[in-house]
Amino acid sequence: MQIDSMVTNSAKKPVVMPYLREPFTIKATDLRKALNIAASTMSELLKKIEIGSVTKKGSSLSLEPNVTRTILEMKGFKYPKTAQVISMMMCKGGVGKTTTTLFLGQRLAAYGARVLLIDSDMQGNLTSAFSLDDFNYDFDEDSAVLVDLFEDKDLKIDDAIIRFAPNLHLLPSSPINARLENVIRNYAKNPSKPMANIIESIKNNYDYILIDCAPALNITNTASICASDLVIIPVAPDKFSKTGVENTLNEIKSLERDFGINVKKSIMFTRYDAREFTSISYLNEIVSEFKELLFKSLIRTCADCKNAITKKEDLFSYKNSNAKEDYDSLARELMGLTEMFNKSKSKD
């Protein structure tokens, strides 16, 4: 809706290849709509592709990420030269940070982007949503998480990353990350540096790095913000939404002054229900004050998100799903596909 296997000397358990699951694909019809091209033009593009895989599911063609990436590049789209680091942050809970990180990451990957998701919240909800046990991945207290990268100088970030699927990787979290606050505080006098330093070594490996932050204003989130090019602030329609946005924006602006950084800030409305007066009322409040920061894409209330996670299904395989449409819209807007291809229909 619009408005490789690794070896490490660390005591921590290394990540083992190969990928845990098949790639996240995109239907050819969905890509065609994103490109705003005719079916005949899409057929011609597919004939030119000699790499990757095109599979048929029912009456639909599904394209693997390398095919989609090739097609987008053929149409003139350019992926980031180095990873765009994005923190998903809001100082209150229940606004859809983790859900958005998960499904946005999946859709970016389906659009051919190389994506890393970082779970920085000690609750590990994002990590849980991956259901690693179902893929026979033994994730336990010996598995490396974010805090280990600060404590163990011999442990590299690549050693902790789980290659979940081609184009979609995960740096997981567990309750061990509860030590993050003290560790970052002791790591350096300047908290703006440690997270950025860790991420720097892998920025050329990805197009997007999404950090799922805890609902707090703390040192861990300070480090994440200072490492980010963009902070997305999800806002749910409740009476504390405006206060939460103001507090989060004020914190970011304070960090910008203190550390001499410049971070782009965007607000995303989640759990929107046009049938509820409160949703419309709170949205109008946010629009009136922060219009220039708003994503045009809205995430509507939809049980499909919860169902997809609970049933361990692919949200983007659902038919007639508001959630599928909205997260697809958000991914396209973030990548710049909407702006690039939202013109009069191609006459190719």
Protein Blocks (a to p, Z undefined) as FASTA:
>chain_A
ZZbiaddfbfbdcdddddfbdcddddfklmmmmnopafklmmmmmmmpcghjdddehjbc
cddfklmmmmmmmnopacdfbdcddddddfbehiommmmmmmmmmmmmmnopacddddfb
fnlmmmmmnommlnopacdfkbccfklmmmmmkbcfklmpccfbghiacddddfklmmmm
mmmmmmpmblklmmmmmmmmmmmmpmbdcddddddddfklmmmmmmpfbdcddddddfkl
mmmmmmmmmmmmmmmmmnopacddddddehiafkbmklmmmmmmmmmmmmmmpcfbdcdd
dfklmmmmmnopafklpghifklmmmmmmmmmmnommmmmmccddfZZ
